[in-house]
Amino acid sequence: MPLVSVLLPVYNAVHDLPRVLSTLRNQTLNDYEIIAIDDGSTDGSSNLLDKYSLQDNRIRVFHQENAGALGKVLNKAAEEAQGKYLARQDADDASALNRLEEQVHYLETHPGTGICGTWSWHIESELGPLFSSELPDKHSLLYGFLEKGMNPYIHGSVMLRADLFRKMGGYRGSLVEDFDLWLRISEKTNLGMLEKTGYYYWHSPGGISSGAHLRQARLVKLSLKLHRERLQFGREVTEWESQYQGIMKLPVNETSQEERLTSMHYAHGIHMMRLGIWNAARDELILASQGEGQYAKKAKRNLTFFRFAPIVGFVYSLRQTRETRHYARNLPPGTPLPEFLMESTHKFSKNKND
């Protein structure tokens, strides 16, 4: 039986799979399996997963029709998992080569902790590495994030005890399925953080629609309400399923190509502001302000700061949250990806084309 089971949901990630699988296949810990759930992919991911599974018997692939909810996919992967520990991994991200070994060691030496995240680099496909989130290994602080409605973990970076996951009933629903599970886990055990960079998180350039944001915010409030009920009454008073279904029926408008482009320019502008590259930030925000949707309005508001160029850095620093100021470290402009990521991606992309 493997020590660790990596839960890897895959949906139309054919261009990212070589990167993520190369970092998983080259882990310093050997005693693990990868449970890859192909969730109805239509872009060739299915065939590529099968190819990798033939090359490496640690990769177990399961194909299914699209489930429509990440929580369902992850619960399916957990049902097939045989490991003592469950590690999450998203198909469009990557892990440090010693991540699994380090997290296993952490959980083995912290028996009162049920879940362990890692420090993570945030990466944008065009701009490259942007900043590193570095929350300390302190249960009260991590739990404090949850109480404020913020998620202290990059979902793909966590490792948790399999018996605890099953005792808690696994994931519920979608969108904030991880936030809801972390709250339930916090009622039974400590929350932990590996104070080393173990995960590389790629930001999506398109973002999510305003309707999805509305659903997400409502689900966070529902999760916190249920958490308070469990603490006060020892059980949930509010009926979760009906409340969840009602929130998921809220209308969501599909994001247009123009809105996705606007979102990308806005994100680029904000990241440039974080790095203090003001001219480039202004150019990106101008492009975003000429677009469509909520990010065009946000870009126009941010552009007003540039009327006061001498103090724009000070004004922007005030707008940052305490958490961002204290626990996110800007990476210098032009910081390259770690060499192992660049080399392994190139190697596996080359093999794929052979």
N, C-alpha and C positions, 0 to 999 in steps of 0.2 A: 504494500500500500504506500503511495507517495506521501511525503510529509506535507507538501503544499499543492493545492489545486488552484490554478490561475483561471479565473472566469473571464472569458474574452468574447463579448457579443460583437458580431460582425454584420454590418449592413452597408453594402456598396462602398467598400473600402479597398478596392483592388490596388490603388496606387500607394496606400499607406501600409498594407500588410507586410511587404518586404522589410520595412523599417521596424515595425513592432515585433515581428517574429524573429528577426535577427537579434534583437536585444533580449528576447526571452530565451531563445535557443542557446545563447552564449552566457547564461547566468553562471556565477561562481558556485551557486548551489545546484546540485544535480538531481536531488531527490524531489522531483515535482512533475506535475502533469499540466497540460493546457487543455481546458474544456472550451473549445471554440464552437459557438452557436451561430450558424449561418442563418440569419433571420430574414429569409426571403430575398437575398441579394439578386440583382439582375445585371450586374456589371462585370461578371467574371470572377468575383470573389469566391464563389462556390468552388470552381475548378482549381483556383489557386490554393485554397485551403486543403483540398484533397491532395494536391501535389505535395504540399509541405508535410501532410500527415504520412504520406508514403516514404518520405525522406527521414522522418523522425517519429518514432512510435510513442513519444511523450505527448504528441499532439492528437487529441481525440476530437473529431469533427462530427457535429450533428446538424443536419439540414432540416429546416421547417419553413412553413409559410410565415409571412410577417405577422408578428404577434401584436403590433400596435402599441406596445408599452415595454419600456426597458426593464421594469421590475419583473415582468413575466419571463423575459428572456433570461435574466439573471437567476431567477428561481429555478428555471429549467436546468441551467448550468450547475447550480448548487445541488440539485437532485442527482446529477450524474457524478458529482465530485466525490473523490475517495480520500482526500487529504485531511490532515488534522487542522490545517489552516487554509483559509480561503483568501486568495489575493485577487484584487480587481485589476483589470487592465482594459483601457479603451483602445480600439483598433487604430485610431488616428494619432495616438500618442506614442511614447516610448519610455522604457525604464532603464535606469542605471544598471550596469552589469552585475553589481553586488547587491541590488535592492532586495531580492528575496532572502538572501543569506542574512543581511542586516536586520530585516524585519522579524525573521524567525528568532534571531538571537535576542532581539528586544522583547518579544512576547515570552520567550522562554525564561528571561531574567526578570520579568515584571508580571508575576502570576495574577496580580490583582487588576491587570489591565486587559480589556477584551478586544480593543481595536487600536491599530497603530497606523498613522499616516506618515508621510515623509515631506521634507522640504521639496519644493517643486520649482522648476524654471517655467516661465510663461513665454511662449514663442509664437510669433506671427509669421505666416508663410513668406511674406515679402520683406518684412523688417528684420526678421531673425529673432534672437533672444532679446527679451524686453526687461524683465525683472524676475526676481526670485522671491517667492513667498516663504518666510522663515518664522513660523510660529513656534514658540518654545514648548517643551514637553511639560506642560502644566495643566492638569485636569481642570482646575477651576477656570482658567482662561479659555480653554477650548470649549468647555460647557457654557461659559459666558457668551461666546459667539453664538451658540445655538439659541440661548435665551433671547438674544437680540434679533433672531431671525436670519442669522448669517451662518453659512456653512464653513467650518474651519478646515475641511478636507477637500482636496481635489479627489473626486470620486474614484478615479482610476488608480490612485496611489495607495489605497488602504489595504491592509491585511487584517483579518479578524479570525477569531476562533470559530471553527465550523460548528461545534456543539452549541455555542452561544447563538450563532446565526439561526440555527434550527429551533432552538428554544424560544427565540423571539418571533418565530413565524416567518422569517425572511422579509422580503420587500413587499410593500403594498403600493399598488397604483403606478403612476409614472410622474415625470417632471421633477418632483421633490421626493422621490422614493428613497433616496439616500439620506436626506435631511430627517425624514420621519424615522428611519431605522436608527440613525445615530441618537436621536432623542430617546428611543426605547432602550437602546443599549446603555445610555448614560444613567438610566434608573437602576441598572444591575451591576455596573462595573465602571472602572475608571476609563477615561479616554486618554490615549497616548500619542506622542509624535516623535518620530525618529529625527533627530536634529542633524540630518545629513541630506544632501540632495539625492533623491532617489527616483525622481519622476520628471518627465519633460512633456509639458502640456501645450498642445497646439491650439491656438484660438481660432474659432471659426470666423471667417471674414463676413459672413452674412448676418450673424446674430439671429435673434428670434423675433417674431412679430409682437406688436403691442398686445394682441389678444392672448398670446402665450404668456407674456409677462403678467397680465392680469390673472390668468389661471394660476400661475406660479405663486404670485403673492397671496392669493386666496388659500392655496394649499399649504403654504407655510403657516398662515394663521390657524388653519384647521389643525395642523400637526401640533402646534404649540398649545392650542386649546385642549386637545386630547391628552397631551403630556401633563398639563396642569390637573386634569381630571384624574389621571392615574395616580399622581402624587397625592392628591387630596382624598380620593375615595377608594383607591386601590383597584380601580377599574375604569373603563371608558363609559361615560354616561351618554355622550353624543354617538349616534350611529354612524360609523365611519363610512361605510359603503355608499349609503344614500347621499351623504354630504359630498363625497368624492365625485359621484356620478353627476350631481347637480353642477359642481364646479367645472367638470370636464365638458359639459354641454354649453358653456359660455361660448359665444361666437368667436372664431378666429379667422381673420382675413389673411389669405396667403400673401407673403411678402413678394413684391414684384422685383424684377431684375434691377430696376432703377433704385428701389429702396435698399437692396443688398449692396449696390455700388455706393450709395450714400453712406450706409453703415460702415463700409470699409474705409472710406475717406475720413469719416468721423473718428473711427478707432485709431487710424494712423495719426490723425492730428493730436488726439489725447496722449498717445504714446510719445509723440515728439515733444509735447509739453512736459511730460514726466521727465524726459531726458534733457530738457532745457534747450532744445533745438527750435528756437522760436520762429524763424523765417519759414522753415519747412512746415512747422505746425500750422502757421497762418495759412499757407498755401493749401494744405489739406482741408482745413476747416472751411475755407472759401469754396472749395469744390463741393464739400458736403452741404453747405448752406444753399447751394444752387440745385440740390436734389429734391427728393420726396420723403415724406414720412416724418416720424418723431425725431430722427437723428438730424434732419435738416434744421428743425427748430432748435435742437440742442446746440448745433454748430453756430447758429446765429447768436445765441446767448453767449457762447464762449468767445466769439469774435469781439464782443464788446470789451473784453479785457484788453485787447490789443490797442485800444485807444489810450491806454495808460501803460505803455510799453515799459517805462522804467520800473514799475512795481508789479508787472504781470507775474513774475516768479513768486513774489510774496502773496499776491491774491490767490494764485492757484494753490499754493501750499496750504492756505487757510481752508480751501474747499476740500482738500483731502481729509478723509476720516482719520481718526486716531490710529485705527488698526492699520491703515495703509502706510501712514508715516512711520510707525514703529516696527512693523513686521514684514514690509515689502522693501527689498533692496534693489534699486535700479542697477541694471547691468550697463557698463559703458557702451556707448554707441559703437557698432561694428563688432561687438563680441561674437565670436564664431560659435557654432555648435561644437560640443565635445568631439574630439577626433574619432572616438569609437562609433559615434552616430553617423558621421560623415562617411567613414570607411565602410561600415557594414551596410548602409543604405546603398552605396555605390556598388558594392560587391553583389548584393542580392538582386538589385535591379538589373545588373549585367547578366546574372544567371537566368533571370526570368526571361530575358530576350534571346537566350541561346536556343 
